Amino acid sequence: MKTKKGKKDVLDLKGDMRVVKRLLQLYDACLKNAEALLSEADLLFKKGHHPRAFTLAHTGWEETGKSQLVADFLNQMVSPVEFEAAFKDHKLKSAYNWRRFVWNFANIADSTIEYDRNKTTAGLQKRHSSLYVGKNTDFSPIAPESQVSKEEAHTVIEALRNEIKKINLYDAITERVGSKSFLK
């Protein structure tokens, strides 16, 4: 199973164990960073800084998506272009957490990993407004505190917490990483 781009272009990385080891270290670093962002979001949330807690939790959500893209690159399921984009494209990183496995039972090898980058637009806009003061048409300020509610921050924090738990659980159970851990 691969992404559409991965079906056209993948690198064979399995022959060089040094590269495999570095990619696993990169995967682990992304997950550890997501866990640190979650911890910091929890601290900010407890102190009543809900917009900033939202920001860190959403950024952690992106880091988990990046970790999955790194793992799927290692597993030859995404293209080099998608792998490189995982370090720049906020929509891709966020969308990859919502990827779907589309099975083709007539030809399993033709099954596809799909993700919708457009699904992430509202969350990214909310993250942007959680950091910056905006303006109304009458030039009055729109403060981040008025843009992100306590409930919204809590929802993103819990989504990140659950995503990290799910990834760690499936990695441990299957002894695989990335999408392969969810497909075994």
VOGU-3710 file (C-alpha; in Angstrom, 3 decimals, decimal comma):
1> mktkkgkkdv> 0,000/0,000/0,000  1,350/3,389/-1,010  0,236/6,940/-1,593  -0,527/7,888/-5,198  2,805/9,687/-5,437  4,538/6,789/-3,692  3,310/4,411/-6,387  5,199/6,461/-8,970  8,425/7,140/-7,113  10,007/5,518/-4,050
11> ldlkgdmrvv> 13,595/5,066/-2,975  14,922/1,636/-2,024  16,400/2,337/1,395  16,452/-1,189/2,799  19,976/-1,957/1,614  21,723/0,701/3,705  21,249/0,038/7,411  22,879/3,362/8,313  20,125/5,210/6,451  17,459/2,981/8,016
21> krllqlydac> 18,877/3,696/11,483  18,932/7,461/10,846  15,347/7,418/9,579  14,250/5,517/12,690  16,068/8,116/14,809  14,305/10,872/12,868  10,954/9,135/13,412  11,644/8,851/17,136  12,761/12,496/17,360  9,487/13,654/15,760
31> lknaeallse> 7,436/11,633/18,259  9,511/12,845/21,216  9,020/16,427/20,071  5,262/15,844/19,793  5,265/14,482/23,352  7,201/17,532/24,580  4,773/19,865/22,800  1,876/18,019/24,451  3,483/18,391/27,867  4,017/22,111/27,315
41> adllfkkghh> 0,453/22,525/25,994  -0,818/20,862/29,182  1,147/23,346/31,303  -0,172/26,335/29,387  -3,722/24,998/29,517  -3,568/24,535/33,292  -2,410/28,148/33,649  -5,320/29,404/31,540  -3,309/30,205/28,413  -5,728/28,414/26,097
51> praftlahtg> -4,771/29,990/22,731  -1,079/29,184/23,222  -1,951/25,689/24,474  -3,935/25,224/21,259  -0,913/26,373/19,232  1,460/23,894/20,825  -1,002/21,010/20,687  -1,740/21,660/17,011  1,990/21,837/16,306  2,394/18,513/18,130
61> weetgksqlv> -0,382/17,110/15,931  1,678/18,108/12,895  4,770/16,464/14,386  2,930/13,156/14,753  1,885/13,420/11,113  5,491/14,112/10,166  6,610/11,064/12,158  4,196/8,902/10,181  5,443/10,322/6,876  9,039/9,591/7,919
71> adflnqmvsp> 8,099/6,019/8,837  6,178/5,536/5,612  9,145/6,867/3,628  11,301/4,267/5,374  8,687/1,631/4,505  8,634/2,786/0,851  5,007/3,911/1,067  5,474/7,634/0,281  7,540/9,380/-2,358  10,722/11,380/-1,756
81> vefeaafkdh> 8,707/14,510/-2,653  6,163/13,759/0,102  8,985/12,993/2,530  10,680/16,337/1,869  7,337/18,151/2,085  6,851/16,671/5,566  9,410/19,204/6,806  7,726/22,259/5,247  4,069/21,649/4,410  1,821/22,183/7,436
91> klksaynwrr> -1,262/20,931/5,613  0,429/17,684/4,612  1,726/16,984/8,121  -1,659/17,587/9,670  -3,619/15,753/6,971  -1,465/12,643/7,204  -2,861/11,884/10,649  -6,270/11,525/8,973  -4,986/9,315/6,171  -7,266/6,553/4,956
101> fvwnfaniad> -6,315/3,111/3,768  -8,304/2,438/0,607  -8,297/-1,263/-0,149  -8,489/-2,707/-3,641  -9,419/-6,320/-2,924  -9,145/-7,271/-6,599  -5,479/-6,257/-6,488  -4,140/-5,633/-2,961  -0,916/-4,166/-4,369  -3,050/-1,427/-5,918
111> stieydrnkt> -4,467/-0,336/-2,532  -3,799/3,305/-1,685  -3,105/5,612/1,242  -5,155/8,772/0,749  -5,085/12,062/2,614  -6,970/15,317/2,131  -4,861/18,432/2,672  -7,968/20,639/2,452  -9,379/19,053/5,616  -6,715/20,876/7,621
121> taglqkrhss> -7,422/24,458/6,535  -9,704/25,407/9,443  -7,312/24,007/12,050  -4,351/25,846/10,568  -6,321/29,096/10,424  -7,313/28,602/14,064  -3,672/27,990/14,996  -2,709/31,191/13,188  -5,365/33,182/15,056  -4,219/31,633/18,342
131> lyvgkntdfs> -0,888/33,421/17,956  -1,540/36,740/16,267  -3,761/39,730/16,823  -6,117/40,218/13,913  -8,277/43,195/12,957  -11,931/43,782/12,278  -13,204/45,809/9,321  -13,506/48,801/11,680  -9,805/48,337/12,605  -10,583/47,159/16,135
141> piapesqvsk> -8,289/44,369/17,376  -9,160/40,694/17,476  -7,128/39,193/20,324  -6,071/35,523/20,276  -7,965/35,021/23,539  -11,225/35,742/21,728  -10,412/33,346/18,892  -9,731/30,090/20,763  -11,971/28,770/23,511  -10,959/26,619/26,429
151> eeahtvieal> -12,975/23,779/24,899  -11,232/24,073/21,527  -7,825/23,979/23,178  -8,864/20,978/25,263  -10,138/19,149/22,165  -6,848/19,572/20,293  -4,791/18,600/23,343  -6,814/15,411/23,803  -6,649/14,588/20,078  -2,857/14,847/20,239
161> rneikkinly> -2,697/12,781/23,437  -4,828/10,044/21,841  -2,835/10,082/18,593  0,464/9,653/20,447  -0,987/6,820/22,566  -2,358/5,082/19,467  0,944/5,361/17,591  2,975/4,086/20,545  0,544/1,213/21,167  0,478/-0,005/17,572
171> daitervgsk> 4,240/0,375/17,175  4,784/-1,765/20,292  2,204/-4,419/19,413  3,244/-4,890/15,786  6,960/-4,041/16,079  6,536/-1,828/13,027  6,351/1,919/12,476  4,078/4,191/10,496  1,141/2,949/8,470  2,534/-0,596/8,528
181> sflk> 1,938/-0,728/12,285  -1,763/-0,054/11,670  -2,002/-2,562/8,810  -0,523/-5,704/10,391
//
